[in-house]
Amino acid sequence: MKTDNVTTLEISGMKFHSFTGILPEEKTEGVDLEVDFKGRYFSKKAVKDDDISEAVDVRLICDLVQNEVSQPCNLLETLADRIVRSISGSFPEFYAIKVRVSKLSPGLCGARSWSATASFNWDNENSAI
């Protein structure tokens, strides 16, 4: 079986408490966020050798996301951009990255349950992700 050895790595549903938002209560009490990550890289050596040192370690990505989420900011868009920059800077093997940040039940508009989401895509080789 011939493959092009491209891995799409996805981490879905990472939940964090953060101080992201523009409202006073978001800055003092915080909000719950959910972060989804998707990245593409060539994994031929990792697949062949079955060696984590040749692959992308999911734990390190989670650590980078947590570090960015722990730093307050106003906009979901800013946070998504910071996460993409952090991951792409730490893992140059990714040629495409998509990060989705959702604020869970932000308590706006009188609605009981909903989310607000910002997605940020970075693509080094014009490939769809």
N, C-alpha and C positions, 0 to 999 in steps of 0.2 A: 504494500500500500504506500503510495507516494503522497506526502504532505509537504506543505511549504513551511512547516514548523513555526507557524505564527500562533502564539498563545494570546487569547483574550482573557485577561485576568479580571474577575469581577469580585468586589466585596460589597455586599448589600446589607443595609439595615444597621450600620454602626450608629448607635444612639449615644448622645452626649448631652450634658447640661452645659449651657453656654450663656454668656452675657452679650448676645448679638441682637441688635435692634436699636430703634430710635426712641422708643417710649421709655419714660422714667422707670417703670416697673421691670422692663426688660433689662435695664442696666443694673438694677438693684437686686431683683429676685431671680433674674435669668429666665431662660426658655429652654425647652427640650428641642434638640435638633436630631435629624437623621441624615446621615451622609452615605451616599452610594458612590462607589468608585468603579471605573472601567478603564483598563489600559491594555494596549497591544504592544507586543514585542516579539522578536524572533527568538525562539527557544530551542533551536536545534541542538546545541551542546548540552543544555540542561536535560532535554528529553533523552538524548543518546546516553548520557552518563548517569542519569537518575540522581543528580547531585544538586542539593539546595544551594551550594555556593555558586552554581551557574544559573540559578533561577532567581526570580524576584521573591523575596521573603515577605509574605503577607503581614507578618507581625510588624515589620519595619514600616510598612505603609500605614498600618493602624496607628503606630506611634507618631508618625508625621502628622496624620490627621488630628489626633488628639492634641498635639502641640499647637496646631493652628487654631483649633476650636477653643482652646483655653485662653486665647488672647482676644479680649473684647474688640468688637467692631460694630459699626452701624448697619452695614448692608450684607445681606446674604451673598450678593454678587461679589463683594470684596472678599468675603471668606472663601467662596468657591475658587476665586482667582488665586488667593494665597495658597490654598491646598494644592492646586495644580502646579503652581510655581515650585512649591516645596518638593513635591513628588518628582516632577520632571528634573529638578536640579539634583536630586539625590539618586535618581535612576535614569541615567541618560539612555538606557536601552529601550525605554518606551518611545515609540514613535507616534502614538496617539493616546490621548487621555481625555476622559470625560468624568467630571465630578458633579454630583447633584446634591445640593444642600436644601433640606426641607425643615422649616420651622413647624413643629407639631402643635396643634391646638393653640394658636397664638392668642386666643381670647378676644379677637377683634370682630366687629360686625354683629355681635350677638349670637353668632353661630356656636354651637356646642362643640363641634369637632370638625376640623379641616386642617389643611396645611398650606403653607406658602413655600414655593420652591424656586431656586435659582440654579441653573445648570451652566457650566463653563466647559467648553471644549478647547482642547489644544491639539493641533495636528501638525507634525513636523514633515509629513510626506504626502499631504493632500489625500489621505485615505479616510473613508467614512468609518466612523465608530458608532 
